[in-house]
Amino acid sequence: MTRKPPQQDVDESQIEVGKPKGWAAGIPGVAVSLKRGVEQMGLTRTATTLRLLNQREGFDCPGCAWPEPQGHRKLAEFCENGAKAVAEEATRRRVGREFFAEHPMADLADKTDFWLGQQGRITEPFVLRDGATHYEPIAWDAAFRLVAEHLNALASPDEAVFYTSGRTSNEAAFLYQLMVRSYGTNNLPDCSNMCHESSGAALSATTGIGKGSVSINDIHGADLIVVMGQNPGTNHPRMLSALEEAKGNGAKIVAINPLPEAGLMRFKNPQNVRGLVGKGTPLADEFVQIKLGGDQALFQAIGCLLLSWGAEDTEFIEKYTHGFDDYKAHVAEVDWDSVDEATGLSREQIELVARMFADSERTIVCWAMGLTQHKHSVPSIQEITNVVLLRGMIGKPGAGLCPVRGHSNVQGDRTMGIWEKMPEKFMSALEQEFSIRVPRKHGFDTVAAIRAMRDGDARVFFAVGGNFVAASPDTTVTEKAMRGCDLTVHVSTKLNRSHVVTGRVALILPTLGRTESDLQHSGEQFVTVEDSMSVVHRSRGRLTPASDHLLSEVSIVCRLAREVLGAEHPVPWEGFEKDYDTIRDRIANVVPGCSDYNTRVRQPDGFVLPHAPRDAREFNATKSGKANFTANELTVLRVPEGRLLLQTMRSHDQYNTTIYGLDDRYRGVKDGRRVVFVSPDDLTSLGFTDGEVVDIVSEWPEDPTGVTDRRAESFRIVSYPTAVGCAAAYFPEANSLVPLDSTATTSNTPTSKSIVVRLEHRV
């Protein structure tokens, strides 16, 4: 299966590759972010906007979900990529009716994702009618009627899919799921399905709650911080400041990753003297260059060693846990040959890391998608939990489990009910609060939604935020699935790939950004978000909206709900749109932990949602009523001879599917994105050379569709010090290599970090 890439900005053979700009994250980004801000917003707007970013009376960063510090905040409480995200949203560039008149769909489909994103803010609703060659303007009322006509004409509500990205506010997310369930379906896939779903599944089964158990102050007070499967310097750079503070307080840091990443090696903090004039702070005390997918084996081995040394916390285990004896017997039989094969690590380094666990009284383990996007992701995260439980590192200061969410408010969306299988307690509370009936049948997650659209079982696709086509696996299949829909609708701020891969009819509904003022009938509104550590706080934009024709996400949901469900529906949609306090009052009655929402969220730093394992060492939500040890069969990823194991990842000039530029400063790549990183040893053994342009072909013989090979054309090889046998390429360019049906057990997350590939010389 071959997908021709869109028109490229440069010839892959002309991509510049040089030495990374020092293995240090921090200082270079200041100049870059300010330059981007001035280019997009102008000097005055840049200064005004960045001053409000992540401040108590300002707006939450539309980028990552890393928490703000409690108490004092710096004058510049943002990172390089946060500043870029704001510049992209607050840009003065505009996409209006003149733009779409000039650019037919055939032209837009040939543009790169980068080009599309750089055109600016969408100024009014647009429709692509059946058979049309151009988008054209449409009035808001007509747009809502069009959606309602399609939805109400379906044979079943389950023929509609309602997707959500992580940037949606708590208020909009709560109303969105309420509208969808009132309509009659639980088809609520979201971006969590493709990233941290494995974390939620693993933690729910072991600790009873699918969220992390630490605060920002715990990070500062830890003795040992283990950072796994993530690249903070690019994906959540403000984490580096927290790690630097922990380091100053005496913490040891272990980085476990197939690639050496700049931010984990050395950090030059632009907000202190040492960062400005010195060499910065060396962060990682130990860099563990593990093979892709070897984390489960590593932590089984660590558990085995800790038990052999008598390093377990017996009191904690006896009082708070279940299943320890089975776990102990299981890891006592660990196959060290398999550990060696899976990890690629020396026995000495594994023992060194295990000794660091044994010596630490306050340990935190952090991870991101490097762990969550393998077939065995859930048992891998459960092995981490086993070691944390073994040492009694939950429910004490400076210790715990820390899945680092990648997108602002992705965690809040789930809290507000954006999930295809919400528990009965939540559903019953919705019914009681609003005098409605909601369905109990579980809906489609992201992978199931693509299958349904592909097979003709879903006819309407509606997305609030995100870039579904670019974010999803198996690009050719996803695009074909979208084109098979009768109607596709995207609530967006800017153009992206999903706007040019459409159903028979398509709508773009432009919405306010986080940076913009939201004025409703009762006055200026604010929204709320939840960060990666369960803190709920306010966000209020201050800029004049990019157009007079924009609606807030709340307004779009409320007006659509009135059109779809009718004026007699018992939910007070019109009142919700006028005054967001009324939404929060209802959230307080439905969502656990949100009582007195309006009062508590107006506190300077908001409020922290309850977390029983963290707050009181209570694990009542598990089946056993205690924290569960698990005994997991060890998975070793074995790759056929002549093949590599590929992971998809972000460049430094990127956030999720939004591409800010064509450079990856920390990896030495300039002016291009179609690159594949391969170790020098693998290049020699496979007969390829640095700089050669190749095709990447993924192999998955188990594919039920019979399509065993997928091809991504024209990638330049970059010789890079990744783990031997492993390779890496950027998404979304490499998403076409990820088979739709290759997913993690239990979580159904696409296996974007364990793709078996071969490289082929270009003919």
GIURPE-V165330 format. One record per helix or strand of 2 or more residues. SS is the DSSP state (H for helix, E for strand). FROM is the first residue (numbers start at 1). TO is the last residue. If there is no record, write none. Layout:
ss=<SS;SS>
from=<FROM;FROM>
to=<TO;TO>
This chain:
ss=<H;E;E;H;H;H;E;H;H;H;E;E;E;H;H;E;H;H;H;H;E;H;H;E;H;E;H;E;E;H;H;E;H;H;H;E;H;H;E;H;H;H;E;H;H;E;H;E;E;E;E;E;H;H;H;H;E;H;E;E;E;E;H;E;E;H;E;E;E;H;E>
from=<12;16;25;27;43;80;94;97;105;113;121;126;136;140;157;160;170;191;197;216;224;232;238;252;262;266;273;281;286;295;314;321;324;336;347;363;369;377;400;410;424;446;460;468;475;487;497;505;518;523;527;535;553;573;580;597;607;612;627;644;654;658;665;669;675;680;693;709;726;735;755>
to=<14;17;26;41;52;89;95;102;109;117;122;128;137;152;159;164;183;194;206;221;228;235;248;256;265;268;277;282;288;308;320;322;332;343;359;367;372;390;403;415;434;454;464;471;483;492;499;511;520;525;530;539;565;578;590;600;608;616;628;649;655;659;667;670;678;686;699;719;730;737;761>
